[in-house]
Amino acid sequence: MKSADTAPALVIPQLIVGLGNPGSKYEQTRHNVGFAAVDALARGWQISLSENRKFQGTFGEGVGPGSQKIRLLKPLTYMNLSGQAIRAAIDWYKLPPESVLAIYDDMDLPLGKMRLRLSGSAGGHNGMKSAIAHLGTQNFPRLRIGIGKPQTPDAKNDKDTVSFVLGRFSAGETEMMGEILQLVVEAVELSLKQGVEKAMSLYNNRTVAAKVGTRGEA
């Protein structure tokens, strides 16, 4: 039996997965910010990414800032089958689901915000629905990056929603995303050194302020 003052085990990611869709048609779109986050981490940690057919994705491994081995994955299965790639990678490396950190876009968060959580539902995100189904649990950390909602009177229309998430950021929004991705890198690096909960406490309330005119054409 654990004593009352036993510290909970730290949750340290070992596989970081960015969710998105493959192909030039989807590059730089709102729905692909998970891919952009993994690219930013790969650049910062000098990890080269290349296609790995076994994992059905673009993959790389190296040493993270916590001095432990870290693996990066961008599934190439299309969003709604993302879980297949994640499952293949954790089975190969014999990793527990809670060692997976999934990074993806969230319309319920405004642009300029991000949220780290240790577990939770898919929240309507098809990539996360697939990840949860293939991992067989909701108990793995995730980092949601806000992309905001369409600014149209008919925003509840499914067609508008699809065209919004598959649309590209305006110049002002792209500048904001560059800043939020820097915060994402910092939060993930802290997660590797001191655990996801510590990063949650320091980064979940951080906001990148909107510049004048950021809600321009996407």
Residue, then its C-alpha position, 0 to 999 in steps of 0.5 A: m500500500k502506498s503511503a499518503d505522501t507518495a508522489p504520483a508517477l510522472v507521465i513522460p511521453q515517449l512517442i509524440v504523434g501529430l495528427g493530420n492528412p498527407g499530401s500537398k493539398y492539406e499542407q499548412t491547413r488548420h486541420n494539419v497543425g498536429f503535423a506542423a507541431v511535430d515538424a517544429l519539434a523535429r527541427g528543434w531536436q534535429i531529428s530527421l523524419s522519413e517515411n516508415r511503411k511499418f508504421q504507416g507514417t513519417f517517423g523519426e527517433g532521437v534524443g529529446p531535451g530530457s536526454q531520453k529517447i523520443r520518437l516522432l510520428k505523423p500518420l499517413t493514413y488520413m485523419n480518420l485512420s490515425g490510430q492504425a499508425i499509432r498502434a503499429a508504433i507502440d506495438w513495435y516498441k512495446l510502449p504503454p498507451e499513456s506514453v503517447l502524446a497526441i497533438y492536434d487541432d481543436m475548433d473549440l479553442p480560440l486561435g492562440k490557445m493550447r491545452l494539455r490534458l492527461s486523458g479525455s474523450a475525442g471531442g468530435h475529432n476523427g483522428m482522436k476517435s481513431a486513436i482512442a479506438h486503436l489504443g483501447t483507452q482514453n488515458f493518454p496525454r494530448l495537446r490541443i492547439g486552438i484553430g477557432k471557429p468559422q466566422t460566418p453566420d452559417a457556422k453550424n453548417d457541416k460544409d462550412t466547418v469542413s471548408f474551414v478546417l481544411g482551409r489555410f491560415s491568413a498571413g496574420e494567423t500564420e504569424m500567430m501559429g508560429e508563436i503558438l508552435q513555439l509555446v507547444v515546443e516549450a510545453v512538450e520539452l517541459s513534459l519530457k523533463q518534468g512530466v505532462e502535469k507540470a507542463m499543464s500547470l505552466y502552459n495551459n493558461r498561456t495565450v498568444a495575443a491576436k494581432v490587428g487584422t488576423r482574421g483575414e482571408a484564410 
